[in-house]
């Protein structure tokens, strides 16, 4: 097959249209990418806020704070209680002091978070509810 001289290769108009198409696609992609970056920044800010709340609850004496549906409480001796309301209206709790972790299931949240010697008397045990 014999090609005429001007039928070989890419013509200038074809090259220009291809570049125009790539430019339009890039112009549409840049705003979408900046929105993703803004959403990532929002999520990171929320995570930092929750981390600050957790630090406060675990370091301040007798602190009590709610984070993502879980209530954190610190007893006077440094023990911590994590309370979670169940859908049935009851409360499940995790009591921690050092390496010791105890669990409990209650009709309502005991107040305050028990100190180390009172955790088992308050209804916490080594087995999960």
N, C-alpha and C positions, 0 to 999 in steps of 0.2 A: 504494500500500500504506500503510495506516495503522498506525503504531507506537503501542503504548501508552506512556504516559509513562515507566514503569519499564523499558522495553526499550531505551531510547536511551542511548548513551555507555557508559563502562566502569563496572562496578559495583565497589564497594569490595573485594569478595572477589577479583575478577579482578586488580585492581591489587596487592593484598596477595600473591597467589600469584606474580605476575610478579616482584615485588621479592624474594620468598623464593627463587625460582629464581636470580635474579641473585646474591643473597648466597651461595647454596650454591656456585655456579660460582666466585665470587671466593675463597671460603674454600678451594677445591681448588687454585686457581691460585697463591696466595701461597706455599705451601710448595715447590711446583715451581720457582718463580722464585728462591727463596732457595737451592735446591740448585744451580741453574745458576750463581748467583753464587759459591758455594763452589767449584765445579769450575773456574771462570775463575780464581779466586784460586790454586788448586793449580797450574794450567798456568802462570800468571805466575811463581809461585815457582820452578817447575822451570826455566823459561826464564832467570830471573835467575841461578839456580845455574849453569846451563851457560855463561852469559855471563861469570860470574866465573871459571869454570874456564878458558875460552878466554883471558881477559885474563891470568890467571896463566901459562898456557902460553906466551903470546906476549910477556910482559914479563920473566919470571924468566930468568936465564941458565941455559942447558942444562936447561930445564924439560921435563918429559914428562908428559902427562896424557891420559886417555881421555875423550872426550865423544861420546855418541850413536854408538858404534861406530867412531869415527875417532880415531886416536891423533895428538895434536899434540906436536911436539917442537921445541925451539929449540936451535940450534947455538951454540957459544961466540961466534961473530961476529955473531949476530943473525939468521942465516938460519933459516927455519922449514921443517919437514917435516910433511906431513900423510899419515899411513899408513892404508890401508884394507885389511883382510883380504878376499880374494875367496872365493867359495864353493868354488873348486877348491883352496884352500890357499895360493895365491900371495899376494903383497902388491903393491898398487899404491901409488905414492907421488907426491906433488906437492912439489917443492922450490921455495921462493921466497926471493928476496933483492932487496929494492927493487922495481924494475920487471921483473926477470928471473924467469920462471917456467919450470921444467923438470919433465919427467914421467918416471916410470920404472915398470917392472914387474919384480918380483923373486921368486925362489923363497922367500926369507925376508927379513925386515926387516933392512936394513943398520944397523949400530950403530957409532957414534952418527950423528946427522944430520950430513952433511958440511958443512964450511965452504965459502965461495964458490969458492975455487980447486979444490976437490976434488969438486964435485958431478958434473961430467961423467965424471970418472974412476970415480966410485962407481956409474955406470950410468944417470944421468939424462940426458935429451936434450930438445930443443925440441919434438919430435913426441909426440903422445899415444900411449900403448900400445894 
